[in-house]
């Protein structure tokens, strides 16, 4: 689509799409929020179509380094002894002013689950970014992975990635399985014990007693079977959120199809009474019309946007930059999406 249209046509189409979205919302209670969200996207689309801003990574680095000083972080990584056995609001404002209320009153503490609309959407990098921002804010942070699959490959585990990029106080994996499958299926195929729900709950609550923030990274999407309850019934990350009375971060894609996937995930969480915010897992360096229009619809619950390929940058730069990718709810300094769009 980008190759088939000129920059001028792209700007015109973006403007028409955004105006239509504003008109559609202007008769509802959220008219003001819709208009401002549209203006955010229009600014971003115009800036991008005119060639402003080359690489999101460099933008985040320069901006965050100007505001955020590096903080060294030590990390301990606890390896699992065996599979299945543990080893050890505010609503956003959108009138061209901060999207969320800064300060401790709006921050999410305690247990926060990080789930996604699908596999491969950037949950691990988003988890690392939240951990890095929270560490910089002075919190003791633990990151727990209840079930890691695909360990037979040469790829680093999610815990290893988080430890390298963010350096939380504690990083733990509770169970590991060799095949890259959903955890319950991976346990069955490997002939290993499945992950038991309440064993995971106990481990997470224990870490919550020792840390200010415990990030629990799921596997795949919200309803992927993770393991078994004592009754023999499967449990999911959604069940874990309810049992722990936790909040949830939903990591979503930026491109086509994300609105439906994100809405379904948020609806499932809302029906269970789980508060949720959205983080875009990989915001492209050269956003197209679809990315800007998707941003328009996601802004009311959006708490961050991680640059594409952020996981490949130097860990020191990652830690200094992370707060620039997140809103104050997740310990960031991104308090105005319009300004964010203008700076790209």
N, C-alpha and C positions, 0 to 999 in steps of 0.2 A: 504493500500500500504506500509506503514511504517513497519507494523508487518510482511509483507511477504518478505521483503528483508533485507539483512544484511547491516551494515553501509558501508562496502566496496563497495557492489554493488550499494548502493544509491549514493555514491560519484562518481562512474564511470558513472552511468546514468545521474547524474546532470552535470558532465563534458561534456558528449556527447551532451546533450541537449543544453547546453550553447554554445559550439563550433558551433553547427549547426546554432544557432541563429546569432552568429557573422558572419559566412560565408554568411548567407542569406542577411545580411545588408551591407557586406563589399563592394559591388558594388555600393551602393547608397551614397548620399551626407552625410548621418549620420553614416558612417562606424566607425569613431573614437568614437562617442558617444555609438554606439552599443557594440563595443569591451570593452569599459570601464564598461558599465553597466553589461555586461556579467561577467567581472572579479569581480565586486562587489558581484554578486550572487554566483559565484564559491567560493569566500572566505567565504561567509556566509554559504553556503552549507557544505563546508569542516569543518568549525568550529562547526556547529551544529551536523554533523554526528559523529564527534569525541567526542561529549559530552560537548563541551565548552558552558557555559552559561545555567543556569537552568531556571530562571524566568525573563521575560522581565521587570516586574514591579521593581524587585530589582535592575536590571541593571540600569534602568532609574533613580531610586532613588539615588543610589550611585554615578553615573556619574553626575547627575544634581546637587546634593548637593555639590559636589566638585567645581562646577563652578557657581552655582546660589544661592544667598542668599535669604532667605524667605522674602516676602513682605506681610505685613498685608493688607487686603482689606476689606472695608466696603461694605455692599450690601443693596440695597433697592429693594423690590419686590412689584410691583404694581399689585394688583389683578383686573381682569376685572369686571366692574359693571354689564354688561349683554352681552350676545352673540351678536357679530357683531357690538358692539359699543365700540370704544376705550375709555379708561379711562384717560386718561389724554389727467521694465520688460524686466524686462530683461529676456532673455531666459537662461535656466540653462546651465552651462558648465559641462562637464562630463569627463574630461581628468584626473581623479584621483585627481582633485583639487576641490575647493568648487563648489557644485551644483548650488548655486545661489550667486549673489553678495551681501555680507553682507552690513549692514548700511542702513541708512534712504532712500537712493535712490531706494532700491529695495523693501521697505516695502509697504504693501497694507494698505492704510488708507481710511477714509471715510466709505462708505457703502459696506459691503461684505455679500453676501448671502451664507448661508451654506445649500446645498442641498445634495442629496444622490442618489445612483444608485437604491435604494429600501428602504423600511421601515426596521427598525431594523439593520441598518448598522453601527450605532455609531455616528449619527449626533450630538446628545446632548453632548456626552463626547468630541467629537472633538471641538464643539463650546466652551465648558468650557476650554479646553486646550488652544485654541487660545486666549480666553479672559484672562486667567491667564498669558500667556506669554506676552501679550500686556500690562497688568497691571504692570507686573514686569519691563517692558521697560519704564514705566512712563506715559503711555497714559490713558486718561479718556475713559472708555469703557462702552458701552451700549449693552445689548443683548435683542432683541425683538423677541417674538414668535407671529406671526400674528394669528395663530389658533391652539389651543390645544384641542385635542379630547381625549375621554376615561377618562374623569374626574370622572365618576361614580365609578371607581375602587379605591382601597386603595393605589395605586401606587403614588409616588410623581410626580408632574408635571415636565415638562422639565425645566421650569423656576426655580423651587425649586432645581432641581439637579444642574443647572448651578450656582445658587447663593451659594449653599453649597460648591461646589468644587472650584469655581474660584473667587467668591466675586467681581464681576464687580461693577462699580459705580451705574449702573442702570440695572434692569432686569424687563421686562414687558411682560405680556400676553394680547393681544388685544381682543381676543374672546375665549370662552371655550364652549365645547359641551360634553354631557355625554357619547355618544357612541364612541367606538374606530373605527371610519370610516374616510374616507377622509373628510376634513372639510365641503365641500359643501353638501355631502350626510348626514353628521352628523347634519347639520343645518336643512336639509329637514326632516329627521326622527324625530328630536326633536321639530319640529314646531317653530324653532327660525329663526330670520333674518340671512341671509347669510352674510359673510364678504364682504364689499364693497371695491373694489380695491383702489379707490382714497382716501378713509378714511385711509387705511393702509399707502399709499404713504405719506400722509400729516403727520401722526404720526412719520414715520421713518425719514422724512426730518427734522422734528422739533428736534428729538433726535440728528441727525447729526450736527445740529447747536450748540449743547451743549457738544458734545463728539468728541474725535479724531477718534474713531473707533466705528462703529455700526454694530454688527453682527446680521443678520436676519436669524433665523433658520426656514426652511420650514417644511412641513409635508410630509412624504413619499418621493417619487421621484420628479423629476423636473416638470413633466407634470400632477401631481395630481390636480384635480379641487379644488381650494381653496375657491372660492366664486363667486360673480357676479359683472360684470361691471354695470354702470348705464344703459347700453343698454339691460341688462338682459343676456348677454353672459358670460359664465364661464371664469375665469382667473386662471392662474397657477403661480408657482414660477418663471418660465421662463419669463412670462409677467411682473412680478414684477421687475425682474432684468433689463429688457429692459427699463421699465418706469423710473427706478431710475438711469439708466446708471451705474449699479453696477458691480463689479467683483463677481466671484462665486468660492466657494470651493466645490468640489465634493467629498463626503465621500464614499469610496468604500470598498467592502470586500477584503480580502486577498486571498481567496480560489478559487476553480474551478468555472468558469462561470463569474468571475469578469471582464475579458478582454472585452467580448462582451457588458456587461451592462455599463461598464465605457466608452467604445468607443461610444456607442449610446448616452449617456448623453453628452459627450464632443462634439459630432457632432451637437447635438441639440443646444448647447450653442454657438458653433462656427458659425452656420448659422444665429444666432441672433446677432452676434457681441459681445458676452459676454466673456471677458477673464476668463480663468478658470485654477485652479490647483487641484491636487488630494491629498487627505489625506486618508491613510488606517485607517479605523475606529477601527480595533481590530487585531493587529499583534500577532500571536500566540506565546506562550512561547516556543513551540517546533516546529518550522517551518518544513514543509516537502518539497519535491521536487517541488510540484505545487506552493507553496508560493514563493519560491526563483525564479522560472522561471517567475511567474507573476510579481514579483518585477522588473525583468530585463526589461519587456515591459513598466512598469509604471514609471520607474525612470525619463525619460525626462520631465515629468510634475508633478512629485511627490514633494509635499511640506511638507510631514509629515507622521509619522506612530505611531499611538497610541497603547501602549501595551494592549493586551486583559485584561479585568477586571480592567482597570485603574480607572473606576468609583467607585470601591469598596475600594480604598485605602484612607488613612487619607487625609483630605483636605489640611493640611499643606504640606504633602509630595507631593500631586498632584501639588500644586502651585509651589513648588521648582523644580519639575521634568518636568513640561510642556514644558519649552523651549528646553529641550533635545530631545523632540519628534518632533520638528518642525524646518523647515529651516528659514533662516533670513527673507524671504518674509512674514512669519507669526510670526515674532518676536522671532524666536527660534535661537539656536546655532548649529543646526545640519547642518554642511556645507560640509560634505564629506560622501557619502553613503558607500564607501569602508571601511572607518574607523568604521562607524556605524555597518556594518556587522561583522567586525573583533571583535568588542567589545561584541557582543551578546554571 
